[in-house]
């Protein structure tokens, strides 16, 4: 986890996702659904998520649900991603 800037947390979460997928011989291309959890979300945060998703999937991202939440596991966490992959 990265403390601090939201955009940095988003990028680290997707890097962690890529690492977890690789451990199962999968890639981001195998992801069919994303669920993102955002603390106190706003349009700036949505822009950071959209930018990062586009960097990883281009114009063909997986289905995505964004859920606004009051808090996550740690007070410093502002973002969490959950993915479903089919290999």
VEXSE-249078 format. One record per residue: residue in one letter; residue number from 1; x, z, y of N, C-alpha, C in turn. Coordinates in Angstrom, 1 decimal. Layout:
% VEXSE-249078
[A; NUM; [X; Z; Y]; [X; Z; Y]; [X; Z; Y]];
...
***
This chain:
% VEXSE-249078
[X; 1; [0.8; 0.0; -1.2]; [0.0; 0.0; 0.0]; [0.9; 0.0; 1.2]];
[X; 2; [0.4; -0.7; 2.3]; [1.1; -0.8; 3.5]; [0.3; 0.0; 4.5]];
[X; 3; [1.0; 1.0; 5.2]; [0.3; 1.7; 6.3]; [0.3; 0.8; 7.5]];
[X; 4; [-0.7; 0.9; 8.3]; [-0.6; 0.2; 9.6]; [-1.5; -1.0; 9.7]];
[X; 5; [-1.0; -2.0; 10.2]; [-1.8; -3.2; 10.6]; [-2.7; -3.7; 9.5]];
[X; 6; [-3.9; -4.0; 9.9]; [-4.9; -4.5; 8.9]; [-4.4; -5.8; 8.2]];
[X; 7; [-3.9; -6.8; 9.0]; [-3.5; -8.0; 8.4]; [-2.4; -7.9; 7.4]];
[X; 8; [-1.5; -6.9; 7.7]; [-0.4; -6.6; 6.7]; [-1.0; -6.1; 5.4]];
[X; 9; [-2.0; -5.2; 5.5]; [-2.6; -4.6; 4.3]; [-3.3; -5.7; 3.5]];
[X; 10; [-3.9; -6.7; 4.2]; [-4.6; -7.8; 3.5]; [-3.6; -8.6; 2.7]];
[X; 11; [-2.5; -9.0; 3.4]; [-1.5; -9.8; 2.8]; [-0.9; -9.1; 1.6]];
[X; 12; [-0.6; -7.8; 1.7]; [0.0; -7.0; 0.6]; [-1.0; -6.9; -0.6]];
[X; 13; [-2.3; -6.8; -0.3]; [-3.2; -6.7; -1.3]; [-3.3; -8.0; -2.2]];
[X; 14; [-3.2; -9.1; -1.5]; [-3.2; -10.4; -2.2]; [-1.9; -10.6; -3.0]];
[X; 15; [-0.8; -10.1; -2.4]; [0.5; -10.2; -3.1]; [0.4; -9.3; -4.4]];
[X; 16; [-0.2; -8.2; -4.3]; [-0.4; -7.3; -5.5]; [-1.3; -8.0; -6.5]];
[X; 17; [-2.3; -8.6; -6.0]; [-3.2; -9.3; -6.9]; [-2.5; -10.4; -7.7]];
[X; 18; [-1.6; -11.2; -7.0]; [-0.8; -12.2; -7.6]; [0.1; -11.6; -8.7]];
[X; 19; [0.7; -10.5; -8.4]; [1.5; -9.8; -9.4]; [0.7; -9.4; -10.6]];
[X; 20; [-0.4; -8.8; -10.4]; [-1.3; -8.4; -11.5]; [-1.7; -9.5; -12.4]];
[X; 21; [-2.1; -10.6; -11.7]; [-2.5; -11.8; -12.5]; [-1.3; -12.4; -13.3]];
[X; 22; [-0.1; -12.4; -12.7]; [1.0; -13.0; -13.4]; [1.3; -12.1; -14.6]];
[X; 23; [1.1; -10.9; -14.6]; [1.3; -10.0; -15.8]; [0.4; -10.4; -16.9]];
[X; 24; [-0.7; -11.1; -16.6]; [-1.6; -11.6; -17.7]; [-1.5; -13.1; -17.9]];
[X; 25; [-0.4; -13.7; -17.4]; [-0.2; -15.1; -17.4]; [-1.3; -15.9; -16.7]];
[X; 26; [-1.8; -15.4; -15.6]; [-2.8; -16.0; -14.8]; [-2.2; -16.2; -13.4]];
[X; 27; [-2.8; -17.1; -12.6]; [-2.5; -17.3; -11.2]; [-3.7; -17.2; -10.3]];
[X; 28; [-3.5; -17.3; -9.0]; [-4.6; -17.2; -8.1]; [-5.6; -18.3; -8.4]];
[X; 29; [-5.2; -19.4; -8.9]; [-6.1; -20.5; -9.2]; [-7.1; -20.1; -10.3]];
[X; 30; [-6.8; -19.1; -11.1]; [-7.7; -18.6; -12.1]; [-8.8; -17.7; -11.6]];
[X; 31; [-8.7; -17.3; -10.4]; [-9.6; -16.4; -9.8]; [-10.9; -17.1; -9.5]];
[X; 32; [-12.0; -16.6; -10.0]; [-13.3; -17.2; -9.7]; [-14.2; -16.4; -8.8]];
[X; 33; [-13.9; -15.1; -8.6]; [-14.7; -14.3; -7.7]; [-13.8; -13.2; -7.0]];
[X; 34; [-14.0; -13.0; -5.7]; [-13.3; -11.9; -5.0]; [-14.4; -11.0; -4.4]];
[X; 35; [-14.1; -9.7; -4.5]; [-14.8; -8.7; -3.7]; [-13.8; -8.0; -2.8]];
[X; 36; [-14.1; -8.0; -1.5]; [-13.2; -7.4; -0.6]; [-14.0; -6.2; 0.1]];
[X; 37; [-13.3; -5.1; 0.2]; [-13.8; -3.9; 0.8]; [-13.1; -3.6; 2.0]];
[X; 38; [-13.8; -3.5; 3.2]; [-13.2; -3.3; 4.5]; [-13.8; -2.1; 5.2]];
[X; 39; [-12.9; -1.3; 5.7]; [-13.3; -0.1; 6.4]; [-13.6; -0.5; 7.9]];
[X; 40; [-14.8; -0.2; 8.3]; [-15.2; -0.4; 9.7]; [-14.9; -1.9; 10.2]];
[X; 41; [-15.4; -2.8; 9.4]; [-15.0; -4.2; 9.7]; [-15.5; -4.8; 11.0]];
[X; 42; [-14.8; -5.8; 11.5]; [-15.3; -6.5; 12.7]; [-14.8; -7.9; 12.5]];
[X; 43; [-15.1; -8.8; 13.5]; [-14.8; -10.2; 13.4]; [-13.2; -10.5; 13.4]];
[X; 44; [-12.5; -9.6; 14.0]; [-11.0; -9.8; 14.0]; [-10.5; -9.6; 12.5]];
[X; 45; [-11.0; -8.6; 11.9]; [-10.7; -8.3; 10.5]; [-11.1; -9.5; 9.6]];
[X; 46; [-12.3; -9.9; 9.8]; [-12.8; -11.1; 9.0]; [-11.9; -12.3; 9.2]];
[X; 47; [-11.4; -12.5; 10.4]; [-10.5; -13.6; 10.6]; [-9.2; -13.4; 9.9]];
[X; 48; [-8.7; -12.2; 9.8]; [-7.4; -12.0; 9.0]; [-7.6; -12.2; 7.5]];
[X; 49; [-8.8; -11.9; 7.0]; [-9.1; -12.1; 5.6]; [-9.3; -13.6; 5.4]];
[X; 50; [-10.0; -14.3; 6.2]; [-10.2; -15.7; 6.1]; [-8.9; -16.5; 6.1]];
[X; 51; [-8.0; -16.1; 7.0]; [-6.7; -16.7; 7.1]; [-5.9; -16.6; 5.9]];
[X; 52; [-5.9; -15.3; 5.3]; [-5.1; -15.1; 4.1]; [-5.7; -15.8; 2.9]];
[X; 53; [-7.0; -15.8; 2.8]; [-7.6; -16.5; 1.7]; [-7.3; -18.0; 1.8]];
[X; 54; [-7.4; -18.6; 2.9]; [-7.1; -20.0; 3.1]; [-5.6; -20.3; 2.8]];
[X; 55; [-4.7; -19.4; 3.1]; [-3.3; -19.6; 2.8]; [-3.1; -19.7; 1.3]];
[X; 56; [-3.9; -18.9; 0.5]; [-3.7; -18.8; -0.9]; [-4.5; -19.9; -1.7]];
[X; 57; [-5.7; -20.2; -1.2]; [-6.6; -21.1; -1.9]; [-6.9; -22.4; -1.2]];
[X; 58; [-6.4; -22.6; 0.0]; [-6.7; -23.8; 0.8]; [-8.2; -23.9; 1.1]];
[X; 59; [-8.7; -25.1; 0.9]; [-10.2; -25.3; 1.2]; [-11.1; -25.1; 0.0]];
[X; 60; [-10.5; -24.6; -1.1]; [-11.4; -24.3; -2.3]; [-11.2; -22.9; -2.7]];
[X; 61; [-11.6; -21.9; -1.9]; [-11.5; -20.5; -2.3]; [-12.5; -20.1; -3.4]];
[X; 62; [-12.3; -19.0; -4.1]; [-13.3; -18.6; -5.0]; [-14.5; -18.0; -4.2]];
[X; 63; [-15.6; -17.7; -4.9]; [-16.7; -17.0; -4.3]; [-16.2; -15.7; -3.8]];
[X; 64; [-16.7; -15.3; -2.7]; [-16.2; -14.0; -2.1]; [-17.3; -13.2; -1.5]];
[X; 65; [-17.3; -11.9; -1.8]; [-18.3; -11.0; -1.2]; [-17.5; -10.0; -0.4]];
[X; 66; [-17.8; -9.8; 0.9]; [-17.2; -8.8; 1.7]; [-18.1; -7.6; 1.8]];
[X; 67; [-17.6; -6.4; 1.5]; [-18.4; -5.2; 1.6]; [-17.8; -4.3; 2.7]];
[X; 68; [-18.6; -3.9; 3.7]; [-18.1; -2.9; 4.6]; [-18.3; -1.5; 4.1]];
[X; 69; [-17.3; -0.7; 4.1]; [-17.4; 0.7; 3.6]; [-16.9; 1.7; 4.6]];
[X; 70; [-17.3; 2.9; 4.4]; [-16.9; 4.0; 5.3]; [-15.5; 4.4; 5.1]];
[X; 71; [-15.0; 4.4; 3.9]; [-13.6; 4.7; 3.6]; [-13.2; 4.2; 2.2]];
[X; 72; [-11.9; 4.2; 1.9]; [-11.4; 3.9; 0.6]; [-10.7; 5.0; 0.1]];
[X; 73; [-9.9; 4.8; -1.0]; [-9.2; 5.9; -1.7]; [-8.3; 6.8; -0.8]];
[X; 74; [-7.7; 6.2; 0.1]; [-6.7; 6.9; 1.0]; [-7.2; 6.7; 2.5]];
[X; 75; [-7.0; 7.7; 3.3]; [-7.4; 7.5; 4.7]; [-6.7; 6.4; 5.4]];
[X; 76; [-5.5; 6.0; 4.9]; [-4.7; 4.9; 5.5]; [-5.1; 3.5; 5.0]];
[X; 77; [-5.9; 3.5; 4.0]; [-6.3; 2.2; 3.4]; [-7.5; 1.6; 4.2]];
[X; 78; [-7.3; 0.4; 4.7]; [-8.4; -0.3; 5.4]; [-9.0; -1.5; 4.7]];
[X; 79; [-8.3; -1.9; 3.6]; [-8.7; -3.1; 2.8]; [-8.4; -2.9; 1.4]];
[X; 80; [-9.3; -3.4; 0.5]; [-9.0; -3.5; -0.9]; [-9.7; -4.8; -1.4]];
[X; 81; [-9.0; -5.4; -2.4]; [-9.6; -6.6; -3.0]; [-9.7; -6.4; -4.5]];
[X; 82; [-10.8; -6.9; -5.0]; [-11.1; -6.9; -6.5]; [-11.3; -8.3; -6.9]];
[X; 83; [-10.8; -8.8; -8.0]; [-10.9; -10.1; -8.4]; [-11.4; -10.3; -9.9]];
[X; 84; [-12.1; -11.3; -10.1]; [-12.5; -11.7; -11.5]; [-11.7; -13.0; -11.7]];
[X; 85; [-11.0; -13.1; -12.8]; [-10.3; -14.3; -13.2]; [-10.7; -14.8; -14.6]];
[X; 86; [-10.7; -16.1; -14.7]; [-11.0; -16.7; -16.0]; [-9.8; -17.6; -16.4]];
[X; 87; [-9.1; -17.3; -17.5]; [-8.0; -18.1; -17.8]; [-8.2; -19.0; -19.0]];
***
